[in-house]
Amino acid sequence: MKFAVLVFPGSNCDIDCYKAVEEAVGEPVDYVWHTATDLSAYDCILVPGGFSYGDYLRCGAISRFAPVMNEVAKAAEEGKYILGICNGFQILTEAGLLPGALLRNTSMKFRCHDTVLKVVNNQTPFTNDFDLNEEIVIPIAHGEGNYYCDQETLKQLQENNQIVFMYKDNPNGSLADIAGISNEQGNVIGMMPHPERAVSDLLGSADGKRMFTSILKAWRDTHGTASVR
């Protein structure tokens, strides 16, 4: 299995994602610049956190027009795994790959601390190593993490089991305590918390590691047990 970590001007969690893949699953991983026009070599694409293009206009509003995002959309249609973390989640919503939007935290403050999440859908390629309703510790670091969508979209998310993670103690005002959602097919997930910063007990939590082992497990279940290097 091969991972790609996208890099936009202003990304600052790309190295964290790269190291998390190395630490958690030991599979091949490459940095891929935002101007790339071919992602066919990759099975999972990580859209990392940071402040792409300085968060000008809106978080992710400029990045969604980067050439690589056309390839991300194609990869999503092909059923490849796409994980958007923090700014990556914002980019995926701006690109229309996930519904809703991320607004300013209701506190109007940047929040940076551990949060307790509840895994409310463990049937995705990203969460199959968790128990249903398991509580995990994953850090957040954002000023615009307040998830919002209209009531019709929220109903669809609930009925289609697209809400993947919920906050135990909502830190940002997100609608329905939403911390992470998927597309209808389940192969694209966006979340504000940072699993790549929780892959070792030395970092305060190793709970995020199981997101990466889940991805590898899902890929192997589909493609066979042999790892492609």
CORZIMO-V787841 format. One record per run of one state. SS is the DSSP state (H for helix, E for strand, L for the rest). FROM is the first residue (numbers start at 1). LEN is the number of residues. If there is no record, write none. Layout:
# CORZIMO-V787841
ss:from:len
SS:FROM:LEN
SS:FROM:LEN
This chain:
# CORZIMO-V787841
ss:from:len
L:1:1
E:2:6
L:8:3
E:11:1
L:12:2
H:14:11
L:25:3
E:28:6
L:34:10
E:44:4
L:48:2
E:50:1
L:51:1
H:52:4
L:56:7
H:63:3
L:66:1
H:67:11
L:78:3
E:81:5
L:86:1
H:87:8
L:95:6
E:101:3
L:104:7
E:111:9
L:120:15
E:135:8
L:143:3
E:146:3
L:149:2
H:151:9
L:160:3
E:163:5
L:168:7
H:175:3
E:178:5
L:183:5
E:188:4
L:192:2
E:194:1
H:195:3
L:198:2
E:200:1
H:201:3
L:204:1
E:205:1
L:206:3
H:209:15
L:224:6
